[in-house]
Amino acid sequence: MKRLKLITVLMALLLAAMAMVPMVSAGELNKDSGDIRNLIESNYIPVDIANEHATITMLNMIQSGALDGRWVGAKINPEYQTIYDVNGEKLFYQFTVEKNGGKIGIINAAASKVLGGSVISIGSIIPSISPEDLNDYSKKVVAEKFSGYDQISNKLICIDYPVVAKMISLKNVGSGDEKVLIIDSRDRSIKTLDSFTIAVDSENLSFYKQISLDDMKHGLSTWDQGNNAFLSFKEKWTSVNPEILSNYSSMDISQIKQILGNAKVGTTASQSLLLQDGMVIISGLTHSMQETSVWCGVATAKIISSKYGVSYTQDRIATTMGAKDSNGNPIGTNPTMELVYYRATPANYGLNKPSSTYSDTPFTTWDVAVSEINAGLPFKIGDLNSEGLGHARACNGWLINGGNKYLLVYDPADWGWIYWDYVSPGRTYRNFVFVR
């Protein structure tokens, strides 16, 4: 979701909610008695289980080549951040992956079984500002700009998956005035709102709200199946090397492959659970970070263009797409605008893919993505919601890991964001642009 539009929608929702909802205390915020909230919270995953699943997933992906050689010798830091949904429920346990004293990646592990998969995203999702620095910065902002206010709550929330922000609820001791601050981890931009009231039914903001109750129930059974697979992995791996889940960072790739390979010898049932399920990656893409908050579609086009040896600047691509207003200021794109660039000839500063098209009705699916990737065609993937807001990314790979499905995305939201994105059962996408 593009940053400026996201905050506009958020503020509109909050102002609308203020007209209908009386001011409440911190303990009452974002509460409802619906089945969905109860289902989410009654199926929270213990963090030690989430850590173990993250470790097994990472080792599987290293063994298969889904994660490159930089991940060999890396280790998951057991310290973690809890990322919340905007409606207040736990969403992810975020683990950093470290090597030689530096961070090389992030694993967002599910905090509730309703998400279906154990690992929702894994890859080089390194934020511009760390959660620790963001916390220090938020304290400074509160101290300097909100004297007389006490903090009611302070949480990391997912605002634009997988982007996080700091949400701080404040209350003035004297007047009783309440405010909420949202500090974006990408650029430290601050939005001050007049009330800590998030519309519970906001499909624009809540990650959980994107999932129906039926799909959440399906997610429970999917998580249980995946857990059984992970228990099988753990049993077989530790029978070969009892210390693998604690000492994996001291092993080289040949040792990891040997242990995982020996663990499946003669075990036909377990073979169907391993990475031989399949993986295809289209090579040749170069990552680019969007140069403005609304040019994710432009940057995605630049990423896809790199596959074909075309290196226009984002400004040039934006001009072809018409992604500027009459004053030359950046504006967001839609599939129709993006197709202008993809179809245009080199003489008109385009990618020269005249058969390019897009699909958003009916919704596009995992199977459609796999078909495109198998044909060697990277494409634009977007998660448009009912308000027409969305975030563009390039997609160039698919993977099945222990029965869990993932797509490989190049996300222009920040520098170097390349990660495997979990495709939950029944998940659909409202916007693909096929570059053909």
Protein Blocks (a to p, Z undefined) as FASTA:
>chain_A
ZZklmmmmmmmmmmmmmmmmccddfklgoiafbfklmmmmmmcccfklmmmmmmmmmmmm
mmnomacfklgopacdfbdcddddfkopafbdcddddeehiafbdcdddfbfklopablb
gcjddcfbdfklmmmmmmmmmmmmmghiacfbdcdddfbdcbdcdddddddfklopacdd
dddfklopacddfbdcddfklmklmmklmpcfklmmmmmmmmmmmmmmmmmmmmmmmmmm
mmlmmmmmmpcfklmmmmmmmmmgoplklmmmmmklopcddehiacdddfbfklmmmmmm
mmmmmmnopacdfklmmmmnopacfkopacdddfklmmmmmmpcfklopahiakbccdfb
dcddfklmmmmmmnopacddddddfkopacddddfbdcdeehiacdddddfkbghiacdd
dddehiacfbdcddZZ
